[in-house]
Amino acid sequence: MLPNVSHSNSSAMAHVPVLAAEVSQLLELRPGHTVIDCTFGAGGHAALLEPQLGPDGTYVAIDRDPDAKHYFDAFAAKATARTRPAAWCCRPGGPCPAGCSPPANR
């Protein structure tokens, strides 16, 4: 179980990824595949999908919430596949803890 902040202003609670088994089945992942996760969050789906990629696979994690970077770092430390963080908080005008260049204000 991974932590998740409730939208009801209550303290952190356990989070179960929605449709995780169905996503895994429909993707039909094999060793060497690449997954691009555009809503990494606390890494719930990543924990289920990454082991199917093997050491030749790649897991790319994207999330606009800078707090997700903490969960990615813990995930990447345990992963057997290659892992790549991307676009943690690239908001116009704000600093990016992932070190990327935020887009210009438009």
Gaussian input, Z-matrix of N, CA and C with variables (Angstrom, degrees):
# hf/3-21g

backbone

0 1
 N
 C     1     B1
 C     2     B2     1     A1
 N     3     B3     2     A2     1     D1
 C     4     B4     3     A3     2     D2
 C     5     B5     4     A4     3     D3
 N     6     B6     5     A5     4     D4
 C     7     B7     6     A6     5     D5
 C     8     B8     7     A7     6     D6
 N     9     B9     8     A8     7     D7
 C    10    B10     9     A9     8     D8
 C    11    B11    10    A10     9     D9
 N    12    B12    11    A11    10    D10
 C    13    B13    12    A12    11    D11
 C    14    B14    13    A13    12    D12
 N    15    B15    14    A14    13    D13
 C    16    B16    15    A15    14    D14
 C    17    B17    16    A16    15    D15
 N    18    B18    17    A17    16    D16
 C    19    B19    18    A18    17    D17
 C    20    B20    19    A19    18    D18
 N    21    B21    20    A20    19    D19
 C    22    B22    21    A21    20    D20
 C    23    B23    22    A22    21    D21
 N    24    B24    23    A23    22    D22
 C    25    B25    24    A24    23    D23
 C    26    B26    25    A25    24    D24
 N    27    B27    26    A26    25    D25
 C    28    B28    27    A27    26    D26
 C    29    B29    28    A28    27    D27
 N    30    B30    29    A29    28    D28
 C    31    B31    30    A30    29    D29
 C    32    B32    31    A31    30    D30
 N    33    B33    32    A32    31    D31
 C    34    B34    33    A33    32    D32
 C    35    B35    34    A34    33    D33
 N    36    B36    35    A35    34    D34
 C    37    B37    36    A36    35    D35
 C    38    B38    37    A37    36    D36
 N    39    B39    38    A38    37    D37
 C    40    B40    39    A39    38    D38
 C    41    B41    40    A40    39    D39
 N    42    B42    41    A41    40    D40
 C    43    B43    42    A42    41    D41
 C    44    B44    43    A43    42    D42
 N    45    B45    44    A44    43    D43
 C    46    B46    45    A45    44    D44
 C    47    B47    46    A46    45    D45
 N    48    B48    47    A47    46    D46
 C    49    B49    48    A48    47    D47
 C    50    B50    49    A49    48    D48
 N    51    B51    50    A50    49    D49
 C    52    B52    51    A51    50    D50
 C    53    B53    52    A52    51    D51
 N    54    B54    53    A53    52    D52
 C    55    B55    54    A54    53    D53
 C    56    B56    55    A55    54    D54
 N    57    B57    56    A56    55    D55
 C    58    B58    57    A57    56    D56
 C    59    B59    58    A58    57    D57
 N    60    B60    59    A59    58    D58
 C    61    B61    60    A60    59    D59
 C    62    B62    61    A61    60    D60
 N    63    B63    62    A62    61    D61
 C    64    B64    63    A63    62    D62
 C    65    B65    64    A64    63    D63
 N    66    B66    65    A65    64    D64
 C    67    B67    66    A66    65    D65
 C    68    B68    67    A67    66    D66
 N    69    B69    68    A68    67    D67
 C    70    B70    69    A69    68    D68
 C    71    B71    70    A70    69    D69
 N    72    B72    71    A71    70    D70
 C    73    B73    72    A72    71    D71
 C    74    B74    73    A73    72    D72
 N    75    B75    74    A74    73    D73
 C    76    B76    75    A75    74    D74
 C    77    B77    76    A76    75    D75
 N    78    B78    77    A77    76    D76
 C    79    B79    78    A78    77    D77
 C    80    B80    79    A79    78    D78
 N    81    B81    80    A80    79    D79
 C    82    B82    81    A81    80    D80
 C    83    B83    82    A82    81    D81
 N    84    B84    83    A83    82    D82
 C    85    B85    84    A84    83    D83
 C    86    B86    85    A85    84    D84
 N    87    B87    86    A86    85    D85
 C    88    B88    87    A87    86    D86
 C    89    B89    88    A88    87    D87
 N    90    B90    89    A89    88    D88
 C    91    B91    90    A90    89    D89
 C    92    B92    91    A91    90    D90
 N    93    B93    92    A92    91    D91
 C    94    B94    93    A93    92    D92
 C    95    B95    94    A94    93    D93
 N    96    B96    95    A95    94    D94
 C    97    B97    96    A96    95    D95
 C    98    B98    97    A97    96    D96
 N    99    B99    98    A98    97    D97
 C   100   B100    99    A99    98    D98
 C   101   B101   100   A100    99    D99
 N   102   B102   101   A101   100   D100
 C   103   B103   102   A102   101   D101
 C   104   B104   103   A103   102   D102
 N   105   B105   104   A104   103   D103
 C   106   B106   105   A105   104   D104
 C   107   B107   106   A106   105   D105
 N   108   B108   107   A107   106   D106
 C   109   B109   108   A108   107   D107
 C   110   B110   109   A109   108   D108
 N   111   B111   110   A110   109   D109
 C   112   B112   111   A111   110   D110
 C   113   B113   112   A112   111   D111
 N   114   B114   113   A113   112   D112
 C   115   B115   114   A114   113   D113
 C   116   B116   115   A115   114   D114
 N   117   B117   116   A116   115   D115
 C   118   B118   117   A117   116   D116
 C   119   B119   118   A118   117   D117
 N   120   B120   119   A119   118   D118
 C   121   B121   120   A120   119   D119
 C   122   B122   121   A121   120   D120
 N   123   B123   122   A122   121   D121
 C   124   B124   123   A123   122   D122
 C   125   B125   124   A124   123   D123
 N   126   B126   125   A125   124   D124
 C   127   B127   126   A126   125   D125
 C   128   B128   127   A127   126   D126
 N   129   B129   128   A128   127   D127
 C   130   B130   129   A129   128   D128
 C   131   B131   130   A130   129   D129
 N   132   B132   131   A131   130   D130
 C   133   B133   132   A132   131   D131
 C   134   B134   133   A133   132   D132
 N   135   B135   134   A134   133   D133
 C   136   B136   135   A135   134   D134
 C   137   B137   136   A136   135   D135
 N   138   B138   137   A137   136   D136
 C   139   B139   138   A138   137   D137
 C   140   B140   139   A139   138   D138
 N   141   B141   140   A140   139   D139
 C   142   B142   141   A141   140   D140
 C   143   B143   142   A142   141   D141
 N   144   B144   143   A143   142   D142
 C   145   B145   144   A144   143   D143
 C   146   B146   145   A145   144   D144
 N   147   B147   146   A146   145   D145
 C   148   B148   147   A147   146   D146
 C   149   B149   148   A148   147   D147
 N   150   B150   149   A149   148   D148
 C   151   B151   150   A150   149   D149
 C   152   B152   151   A151   150   D150
 N   153   B153   152   A152   151   D151
 C   154   B154   153   A153   152   D152
 C   155   B155   154   A154   153   D153
 N   156   B156   155   A155   154   D154
 C   157   B157   156   A156   155   D155
 C   158   B158   157   A157   156   D156
 N   159   B159   158   A158   157   D157
 C   160   B160   159   A159   158   D158
 C   161   B161   160   A160   159   D159
 N   162   B162   161   A161   160   D160
 C   163   B163   162   A162   161   D161
 C   164   B164   163   A163   162   D162
 N   165   B165   164   A164   163   D163
 C   166   B166   165   A165   164   D164
 C   167   B167   166   A166   165   D165
 N   168   B168   167   A167   166   D166
 C   169   B169   168   A168   167   D167
 C   170   B170   169   A169   168   D168
 N   171   B171   170   A170   169   D169
 C   172   B172   171   A171   170   D170
 C   173   B173   172   A172   171   D171
 N   174   B174   173   A173   172   D172
 C   175   B175   174   A174   173   D173
 C   176   B176   175   A175   174   D174
 N   177   B177   176   A176   175   D175
 C   178   B178   177   A177   176   D176
 C   179   B179   178   A178   177   D177
 N   180   B180   179   A179   178   D178
 C   181   B181   180   A180   179   D179
 C   182   B182   181   A181   180   D180
 N   183   B183   182   A182   181   D181
 C   184   B184   183   A183   182   D182
 C   185   B185   184   A184   183   D183
 N   186   B186   185   A185   184   D184
 C   187   B187   186   A186   185   D185
 C   188   B188   187   A187   186   D186
 N   189   B189   188   A188   187   D187
 C   190   B190   189   A189   188   D188
 C   191   B191   190   A190   189   D189
 N   192   B192   191   A191   190   D190
 C   193   B193   192   A192   191   D191
 C   194   B194   193   A193   192   D192
 N   195   B195   194   A194   193   D193
 C   196   B196   195   A195   194   D194
 C   197   B197   196   A196   195   D195
 N   198   B198   197   A197   196   D196
 C   199   B199   198   A198   197   D197
 C   200   B200   199   A199   198   D198
 N   201   B201   200   A200   199   D199
 C   202   B202   201   A201   200   D200
 C   203   B203   202   A202   201   D201
 N   204   B204   203   A203   202   D202
 C   205   B205   204   A204   203   D203
 C   206   B206   205   A205   204   D204
 N   207   B207   206   A206   205   D205
 C   208   B208   207   A207   206   D206
 C   209   B209   208   A208   207   D207
 N   210   B210   209   A209   208   D208
 C   211   B211   210   A210   209   D209
 C   212   B212   211   A211   210   D210
 N   213   B213   212   A212   211   D211
 C   214   B214   213   A213   212   D212
 C   215   B215   214   A214   213   D213
 N   216   B216   215   A215   214   D214
 C   217   B217   216   A216   215   D215
 C   218   B218   217   A217   216   D216
 N   219   B219   218   A218   217   D217
 C   220   B220   219   A219   218   D218
 C   221   B221   220   A220   219   D219
 N   222   B222   221   A221   220   D220
 C   223   B223   222   A222   221   D221
 C   224   B224   223   A223   222   D222
 N   225   B225   224   A224   223   D223
 C   226   B226   225   A225   224   D224
 C   227   B227   226   A226   225   D225
 N   228   B228   227   A227   226   D226
 C   229   B229   228   A228   227   D227
 C   230   B230   229   A229   228   D228
 N   231   B231   230   A230   229   D229
 C   232   B232   231   A231   230   D230
 C   233   B233   232   A232   231   D231
 N   234   B234   233   A233   232   D232
 C   235   B235   234   A234   233   D233
 C   236   B236   235   A235   234   D234
 N   237   B237   236   A236   235   D235
 C   238   B238   237   A237   236   D236
 C   239   B239   238   A238   237   D237
 N   240   B240   239   A239   238   D238
 C   241   B241   240   A240   239   D239
 C   242   B242   241   A241   240   D240
 N   243   B243   242   A242   241   D241
 C   244   B244   243   A243   242   D242
 C   245   B245   244   A244   243   D243
 N   246   B246   245   A245   244   D244
 C   247   B247   246   A246   245   D245
 C   248   B248   247   A247   246   D246
 N   249   B249   248   A248   247   D247
 C   250   B250   249   A249   248   D248
 C   251   B251   250   A250   249   D249
 N   252   B252   251   A251   250   D250
 C   253   B253   252   A252   251   D251
 C   254   B254   253   A253   252   D252
 N   255   B255   254   A254   253   D253
 C   256   B256   255   A255   254   D254
 C   257   B257   256   A256   255   D255
 N   258   B258   257   A257   256   D256
 C   259   B259   258   A258   257   D257
 C   260   B260   259   A259   258   D258
 N   261   B261   260   A260   259   D259
 C   262   B262   261   A261   260   D260
 C   263   B263   262   A262   261   D261
 N   264   B264   263   A263   262   D262
 C   265   B265   264   A264   263   D263
 C   266   B266   265   A265   264   D264
 N   267   B267   266   A266   265   D265
 C   268   B268   267   A267   266   D266
 C   269   B269   268   A268   267   D267
 N   270   B270   269   A269   268   D268
 C   271   B271   270   A270   269   D269
 C   272   B272   271   A271   270   D270
 N   273   B273   272   A272   271   D271
 C   274   B274   273   A273   272   D272
 C   275   B275   274   A274   273   D273
 N   276   B276   275   A275   274   D274
 C   277   B277   276   A276   275   D275
 C   278   B278   277   A277   276   D276
 N   279   B279   278   A278   277   D277
 C   280   B280   279   A279   278   D278
 C   281   B281   280   A280   279   D279
 N   282   B282   281   A281   280   D280
 C   283   B283   282   A282   281   D281
 C   284   B284   283   A283   282   D282
 N   285   B285   284   A284   283   D283
 C   286   B286   285   A285   284   D284
 C   287   B287   286   A286   285   D285
 N   288   B288   287   A287   286   D286
 C   289   B289   288   A288   287   D287
 C   290   B290   289   A289   288   D288
 N   291   B291   290   A290   289   D289
 C   292   B292   291   A291   290   D290
 C   293   B293   292   A292   291   D291
 N   294   B294   293   A293   292   D292
 C   295   B295   294   A294   293   D293
 C   296   B296   295   A295   294   D294
 N   297   B297   296   A296   295   D295
 C   298   B298   297   A297   296   D296
 C   299   B299   298   A298   297   D297
 N   300   B300   299   A299   298   D298
 C   301   B301   300   A300   299   D299
 C   302   B302   301   A301   300   D300
 N   303   B303   302   A302   301   D301
 C   304   B304   303   A303   302   D302
 C   305   B305   304   A304   303   D303
 N   306   B306   305   A305   304   D304
 C   307   B307   306   A306   305   D305
 C   308   B308   307   A307   306   D306
 N   309   B309   308   A308   307   D307
 C   310   B310   309   A309   308   D308
 C   311   B311   310   A310   309   D309
 N   312   B312   311   A311   310   D310
 C   313   B313   312   A312   311   D311
 C   314   B314   313   A313   312   D312
 N   315   B315   314   A314   313   D313
 C   316   B316   315   A315   314   D314
 C   317   B317   316   A316   315   D315

   B1=1.4423
   B2=1.5209
   B3=1.3081
   B4=1.4511
   B5=1.5174
   B6=1.3234
   B7=1.4617
   B8=1.5201
   B9=1.3032
   B10=1.4547
   B11=1.5169
   B12=1.3098
   B13=1.4540
   B14=1.5177
   B15=1.3066
   B16=1.4644
   B17=1.5138
   B18=1.3174
   B19=1.4609
   B20=1.5217
   B21=1.3111
   B22=1.4605
   B23=1.5233
   B24=1.3375
   B25=1.4656
   B26=1.5225
   B27=1.3165
   B28=1.4583
   B29=1.5206
   B30=1.3106
   B31=1.4665
   B32=1.5309
   B33=1.3201
   B34=1.4603
   B35=1.5137
   B36=1.3193
   B37=1.4581
   B38=1.5188
   B39=1.3228
   B40=1.4574
   B41=1.5251
   B42=1.3162
   B43=1.4618
   B44=1.5206
   B45=1.3145
   B46=1.4491
   B47=1.5256
   B48=1.3345
   B49=1.4603
   B50=1.5336
   B51=1.3179
   B52=1.4582
   B53=1.5231
   B54=1.3008
   B55=1.4672
   B56=1.5262
   B57=1.2999
   B58=1.4651
   B59=1.5286
   B60=1.3019
   B61=1.4721
   B62=1.5277
   B63=1.3315
   B64=1.4583
   B65=1.5325
   B66=1.3286
   B67=1.4642
   B68=1.5205
   B69=1.3067
   B70=1.4584
   B71=1.5300
   B72=1.3030
   B73=1.4681
   B74=1.5308
   B75=1.3189
   B76=1.4642
   B77=1.5309
   B78=1.3158
   B79=1.4616
   B80=1.5227
   B81=1.3267
   B82=1.4670
   B83=1.5338
   B84=1.3272
   B85=1.4616
   B86=1.5214
   B87=1.3111
   B88=1.4593
   B89=1.5251
   B90=1.3328
   B91=1.4623
   B92=1.5259
   B93=1.3304
   B94=1.4483
   B95=1.5207
   B96=1.3258
   B97=1.4680
   B98=1.5284
   B99=1.3258
   B100=1.4550
   B101=1.5169
   B102=1.3263
   B103=1.4600
   B104=1.5229
   B105=1.3348
   B106=1.4597
   B107=1.5198
   B108=1.3147
   B109=1.4684
   B110=1.5311
   B111=1.3222
   B112=1.4710
   B113=1.5204
   B114=1.3120
   B115=1.4677
   B116=1.5254
   B117=1.3268
   B118=1.4603
   B119=1.5326
   B120=1.3288
   B121=1.4637
   B122=1.5095
   B123=1.3304
   B124=1.4606
   B125=1.5271
   B126=1.3243
   B127=1.4576
   B128=1.5093
   B129=1.3116
   B130=1.4622
   B131=1.5186
   B132=1.3223
   B133=1.4628
   B134=1.5241
   B135=1.3208
   B136=1.4600
   B137=1.5272
   B138=1.3248
   B139=1.4676
   B140=1.5218
   B141=1.3144
   B142=1.4697
   B143=1.5311
   B144=1.3255
   B145=1.4633
   B146=1.5251
   B147=1.3268
   B148=1.4633
   B149=1.5256
   B150=1.3328
   B151=1.4661
   B152=1.5375
   B153=1.3168
   B154=1.4685
   B155=1.5287
   B156=1.3416
   B157=1.4588
   B158=1.5196
   B159=1.3218
   B160=1.4575
   B161=1.5189
   B162=1.3260
   B163=1.4717
   B164=1.5268
   B165=1.3346
   B166=1.4672
   B167=1.5208
   B168=1.3328
   B169=1.4596
   B170=1.5195
   B171=1.3313
   B172=1.4581
   B173=1.5264
   B174=1.3355
   B175=1.4627
   B176=1.5233
   B177=1.3350
   B178=1.4620
   B179=1.5223
   B180=1.3184
   B181=1.4672
   B182=1.5199
   B183=1.3408
   B184=1.4645
   B185=1.5202
   B186=1.3168
   B187=1.4686
   B188=1.5167
   B189=1.3183
   B190=1.4678
   B191=1.5199
   B192=1.3031
   B193=1.4588
   B194=1.5233
   B195=1.3252
   B196=1.4631
   B197=1.5235
   B198=1.3223
   B199=1.4653
   B200=1.5243
   B201=1.3132
   B202=1.4629
   B203=1.5249
   B204=1.3332
   B205=1.4652
   B206=1.5247
   B207=1.3160
   B208=1.4651
   B209=1.5342
   B210=1.3202
   B211=1.4629
   B212=1.5224
   B213=1.3362
   B214=1.4556
   B215=1.5215
   B216=1.3190
   B217=1.4679
   B218=1.5253
   B219=1.3253
   B220=1.4703
   B221=1.5287
   B222=1.3347
   B223=1.4660
   B224=1.5281
   B225=1.3350
   B226=1.4625
   B227=1.5290
   B228=1.3243
   B229=1.4675
   B230=1.5206
   B231=1.3310
   B232=1.4702
   B233=1.5236
   B234=1.3090
   B235=1.4602
   B236=1.5220
   B237=1.3341
   B238=1.4604
   B239=1.5270
   B240=1.3333
   B241=1.4646
   B242=1.5282
   B243=1.3274
   B244=1.4622
   B245=1.5249
   B246=1.3131
   B247=1.4626
   B248=1.5233
   B249=1.3241
   B250=1.4565
   B251=1.5178
   B252=1.3402
   B253=1.4655
   B254=1.5243
   B255=1.3113
   B256=1.4672
   B257=1.5201
   B258=1.3256
   B259=1.4744
   B260=1.5188
   B261=1.3266
   B262=1.4572
   B263=1.5136
   B264=1.2854
   B265=1.4674
   B266=1.5073
   B267=1.2580
   B268=1.4605
   B269=1.5188
   B270=1.3182
   B271=1.4567
   B272=1.5236
   B273=1.3170
   B274=1.4648
   B275=1.5272
   B276=1.3168
   B277=1.4499
   B278=1.5089
   B279=1.3263
   B280=1.4607
   B281=1.5114
   B282=1.3320
   B283=1.4608
   B284=1.5233
   B285=1.2913
   B286=1.4592
   B287=1.5235
   B288=1.3532
   B289=1.4592
   B290=1.5120
   B291=1.3336
   B292=1.4660
   B293=1.5253
   B294=1.3411
   B295=1.4559
   B296=1.5131
   B297=1.3127
   B298=1.4493
   B299=1.5321
   B300=1.2963
   B301=1.4594
   B302=1.5241
   B303=1.3299
   B304=1.4534
   B305=1.5309
   B306=1.3464
   B307=1.4650
   B308=1.5142
   B309=1.3091
   B310=1.4577
   B311=1.5184
   B312=1.3208
   B313=1.4706
   B314=1.5164
   B315=1.3128
   B316=1.4783
   B317=1.4867
   A1=109.04
   A2=116.58
   A3=122.28
   A4=110.22
   A5=117.50
   A6=119.51
   A7=111.23
   A8=115.45
   A9=122.72
   A10=107.35
   A11=117.15
   A12=119.47
   A13=108.11
   A14=115.85
   A15=121.25
   A16=110.31
   A17=116.50
   A18=121.41
   A19=111.60
   A20=117.90
   A21=121.52
   A22=112.25
   A23=117.26
   A24=123.30
   A25=113.37
   A26=118.77
   A27=121.17
   A28=108.74
   A29=117.25
   A30=120.64
   A31=110.63
   A32=115.56
   A33=120.54
   A34=111.20
   A35=115.15
   A36=120.84
   A37=108.75
   A38=116.95
   A39=120.88
   A40=109.49
   A41=116.47
   A42=122.33
   A43=108.66
   A44=115.95
   A45=121.86
   A46=106.70
   A47=119.29
   A48=120.69
   A49=111.46
   A50=115.61
   A51=121.43
   A52=110.05
   A53=117.01
   A54=123.92
   A55=114.26
   A56=117.97
   A57=121.07
   A58=112.42
   A59=117.22
   A60=119.80
   A61=110.81
   A62=116.62
   A63=120.56
   A64=111.02
   A65=116.64
   A66=120.60
   A67=109.86
   A68=116.73
   A69=121.39
   A70=110.87
   A71=116.53
   A72=120.97
   A73=111.20
   A74=117.66
   A75=120.94
   A76=112.87
   A77=117.97
   A78=120.06
   A79=112.74
   A80=117.15
   A81=121.72
   A82=111.24
   A83=116.04
   A84=121.20
   A85=111.98
   A86=114.14
   A87=122.49
   A88=108.07
   A89=117.28
   A90=120.01
   A91=110.44
   A92=115.50
   A93=121.17
   A94=114.39
   A95=117.89
   A96=120.67
   A97=110.84
   A98=115.55
   A99=123.00
   A100=108.93
   A101=116.40
   A102=122.73
   A103=107.81
   A104=116.62
   A105=122.06
   A106=106.52
   A107=115.38
   A108=123.56
   A109=107.83
   A110=116.73
   A111=121.20
   A112=113.56
   A113=117.98
   A114=122.07
   A115=108.39
   A116=116.55
   A117=121.72
   A118=113.18
   A119=118.17
   A120=121.78
   A121=112.26
   A122=116.53
   A123=121.72
   A124=112.17
   A125=117.65
   A126=121.19
   A127=116.02
   A128=118.53
   A129=121.48
   A130=113.46
   A131=117.65
   A132=120.24
   A133=110.36
   A134=116.47
   A135=120.70
   A136=111.28
   A137=116.23
   A138=120.44
   A139=111.48
   A140=117.41
   A141=121.70
   A142=111.66
   A143=117.20
   A144=121.03
   A145=114.18
   A146=117.93
   A147=121.39
   A148=114.29
   A149=120.50
   A150=118.91
   A151=113.68
   A152=117.46
   A153=121.04
   A154=112.66
   A155=117.22
   A156=121.40
   A157=113.37
   A158=116.99
   A159=121.04
   A160=111.54
   A161=117.31
   A162=121.40
   A163=113.64
   A164=118.40
   A165=120.63
   A166=112.47
   A167=117.38
   A168=121.20
   A169=111.61
   A170=115.18
   A171=121.06
   A172=109.43
   A173=115.93
   A174=122.03
   A175=108.05
   A176=116.52
   A177=122.45
   A178=107.55
   A179=116.50
   A180=121.60
   A181=110.48
   A182=116.10
   A183=122.48
   A184=108.10
   A185=116.20
   A186=120.87
   A187=108.30
   A188=117.57
   A189=120.71
   A190=112.21
   A191=118.38
   A192=121.60
   A193=109.12
   A194=118.73
   A195=119.66
   A196=113.19
   A197=118.79
   A198=120.85
   A199=111.69
   A200=118.24
   A201=121.53
   A202=111.47
   A203=117.42
   A204=120.49
   A205=111.56
   A206=117.30
   A207=121.85
   A208=110.26
   A209=116.98
   A210=120.89
   A211=110.98
   A212=116.65
   A213=119.43
   A214=110.72
   A215=117.22
   A216=120.34
   A217=111.18
   A218=117.04
   A219=120.89
   A220=110.66
   A221=116.66
   A222=122.39
   A223=110.35
   A224=116.54
   A225=121.53
   A226=111.89
   A227=117.00
   A228=120.65
   A229=112.17
   A230=117.22
   A231=121.36
   A232=113.18
   A233=117.76
   A234=121.95
   A235=112.22
   A236=116.34
   A237=121.07
   A238=110.35
   A239=117.82
   A240=121.50
   A241=109.12
   A242=115.91
   A243=119.64
   A244=107.36
   A245=116.64
   A246=120.46
   A247=109.18
   A248=115.61
   A249=121.72
   A250=108.87
   A251=117.87
   A252=119.22
   A253=109.41
   A254=116.86
   A255=120.60
   A256=110.32
   A257=116.69
   A258=124.31
   A259=115.12
   A260=117.83
   A261=119.29
   A262=113.19
   A263=118.14
   A264=117.72
   A265=111.01
   A266=117.60
   A267=120.60
   A268=110.13
   A269=114.56
   A270=121.07
   A271=108.47
   A272=117.51
   A273=119.13
   A274=112.06
   A275=115.52
   A276=121.44
   A277=116.04
   A278=119.37
   A279=120.91
   A280=112.33
   A281=117.25
   A282=119.63
   A283=110.50
   A284=116.78
   A285=121.25
   A286=109.38
   A287=118.74
   A288=120.14
   A289=114.04
   A290=117.58
   A291=119.99
   A292=111.36
   A293=115.89
   A294=119.33
   A295=115.08
   A296=118.77
   A297=119.64
   A298=110.10
   A299=116.81
   A300=121.03
   A301=109.63
   A302=118.38
   A303=119.85
   A304=111.17
   A305=116.85
   A306=118.38
   A307=110.39
   A308=117.28
   A309=122.29
   A310=110.18
   A311=115.89
   A312=119.13
   A313=109.62
   A314=115.55
   A315=120.12
   A316=109.74
   D1=134.03
   D2=-179.91
   D3=-108.93
   D4=147.96
   D5=-179.21
   D6=-68.70
   D7=151.89
   D8=177.13
   D9=-149.76
   D10=139.92
   D11=177.73
   D12=-88.51
   D13=125.77
   D14=-179.61
   D15=-70.57
   D16=145.85
   D17=176.62
   D18=-77.24
   D19=-2.31
   D20=-178.21
   D21=-94.53
   D22=15.22
   D23=-179.16
   D24=66.28
   D25=13.55
   D26=175.22
   D27=-84.92
   D28=173.47
   D29=-179.03
   D30=-70.62
   D31=175.59
   D32=-178.52
   D33=-57.87
   D34=145.96
   D35=179.78
   D36=-136.91
   D37=167.86
   D38=179.47
   D39=-70.63
   D40=146.10
   D41=-179.20
   D42=-125.63
   D43=129.39
   D44=175.11
   D45=-109.53
   D46=122.09
   D47=-179.62
   D48=-56.88
   D49=136.17
   D50=-179.12
   D51=-78.99
   D52=131.12
   D53=176.36
   D54=59.42
   D55=27.79
   D56=-176.53
   D57=-58.82
   D58=-46.06
   D59=-179.47
   D60=-64.54
   D61=-39.65
   D62=-179.68
   D63=-66.95
   D64=-41.45
   D65=177.53
   D66=-61.30
   D67=-46.18
   D68=-179.85
   D69=-59.72
   D70=-44.60
   D71=-178.81
   D72=-65.97
   D73=-44.39
   D74=-176.81
   D75=-69.95
   D76=-31.58
   D77=179.97
   D78=-73.15
   D79=-24.92
   D80=-179.11
   D81=48.90
   D82=52.12
   D83=-177.54
   D84=-66.60
   D85=146.76
   D86=177.60
   D87=-133.84
   D88=159.33
   D89=174.97
   D90=-54.30
   D91=136.08
   D92=179.79
   D93=94.22
   D94=-11.94
   D95=178.57
   D96=-70.55
   D97=167.16
   D98=175.18
   D99=-119.24
   D100=134.33
   D101=174.82
   D102=-113.91
   D103=134.14
   D104=172.58
   D105=-115.36
   D106=110.36
   D107=-176.13
   D108=-101.57
   D109=107.09
   D110=-175.09
   D111=-87.33
   D112=-0.83
   D113=176.69
   D114=-138.62
   D115=62.27
   D116=-173.29
   D117=-57.71
   D118=-45.22
   D119=179.21
   D120=56.89
   D121=-124.44
   D122=179.04
   D123=-92.89
   D124=5.41
   D125=173.78
   D126=85.89
   D127=20.67
   D128=-178.54
   D129=-60.72
   D130=-50.22
   D131=178.03
   D132=-68.91
   D133=-36.68
   D134=-179.54
   D135=-58.40
   D136=-41.79
   D137=-179.44
   D138=-62.15
   D139=-30.50
   D140=179.63
   D141=-84.12
   D142=-40.07
   D143=-172.47
   D144=-84.45
   D145=-38.88
   D146=-174.01
   D147=-56.49
   D148=-42.34
   D149=-178.90
   D150=-59.97
   D151=-23.02
   D152=179.74
   D153=-75.39
   D154=-13.70
   D155=-175.79
   D156=-84.86
   D157=-23.87
   D158=-178.42
   D159=68.12
   D160=178.62
   D161=-175.70
   D162=-67.71
   D163=-17.32
   D164=178.71
   D165=-93.55
   D166=-3.32
   D167=178.85
   D168=-88.22
   D169=170.40
   D170=-179.75
   D171=-135.00
   D172=135.93
   D173=176.45
   D174=-118.08
   D175=114.02
   D176=179.09
   D177=-101.17
   D178=124.10
   D179=-177.24
   D180=-111.27
   D181=129.39
   D182=179.83
   D183=-127.74
   D184=135.07
   D185=173.59
   D186=-161.72
   D187=138.70
   D188=-179.86
   D189=-82.49
   D190=-12.60
   D191=179.81
   D192=-82.80
   D193=116.46
   D194=-178.59
   D195=-61.58
   D196=-22.85
   D197=177.68
   D198=-67.23
   D199=-22.44
   D200=179.69
   D201=-66.33
   D202=-23.91
   D203=-179.74
   D204=-59.48
   D205=-36.49
   D206=176.87
   D207=-59.92
   D208=-44.98
   D209=179.85
   D210=-68.40
   D211=-36.31
   D212=177.63
   D213=-63.59
   D214=-44.21
   D215=-179.05
   D216=-58.56
   D217=-42.41
   D218=178.32
   D219=-66.51
   D220=-41.14
   D221=178.32
   D222=-62.28
   D223=-48.27
   D224=-176.77
   D225=-63.09
   D226=-33.25
   D227=-179.86
   D228=-65.05
   D229=-25.50
   D230=-178.07
   D231=-102.54
   D232=-14.62
   D233=-173.21
   D234=-68.84
   D235=145.52
   D236=173.30
   D237=-93.80
   D238=-26.51
   D239=176.39
   D240=-78.09
   D241=163.28
   D242=171.88
   D243=-67.16
   D244=143.54
   D245=179.67
   D246=-125.80
   D247=146.74
   D248=179.42
   D249=-138.94
   D250=123.07
   D251=172.23
   D252=-84.25
   D253=151.69
   D254=177.41
   D255=-152.44
   D256=140.08
   D257=169.20
   D258=49.92
   D259=57.90
   D260=-178.70
   D261=-69.68
   D262=-46.76
   D263=-176.93
   D264=-148.72
   D265=37.19
   D266=-175.14
   D267=-69.96
   D268=75.30
   D269=177.79
   D270=-98.95
   D271=142.73
   D272=-179.97
   D273=-52.44
   D274=129.13
   D275=175.01
   D276=79.05
   D277=-3.29
   D278=-177.04
   D279=-106.88
   D280=155.07
   D281=176.75
   D282=-71.34
   D283=152.88
   D284=-178.99
   D285=-119.10
   D286=111.14
   D287=-178.62
   D288=-64.75
   D289=-16.97
   D290=178.09
   D291=-80.12
   D292=-8.21
   D293=176.31
   D294=88.95
   D295=3.32
   D296=178.65
   D297=-83.40
   D298=169.60
   D299=179.19
   D300=-91.41
   D301=118.16
   D302=179.03
   D303=-64.12
   D304=150.96
   D305=177.39
   D306=-66.55
   D307=155.07
   D308=177.79
   D309=-70.25
   D310=151.94
   D311=174.69
   D312=-62.29
   D313=138.96
   D314=178.97
   D315=-127.29

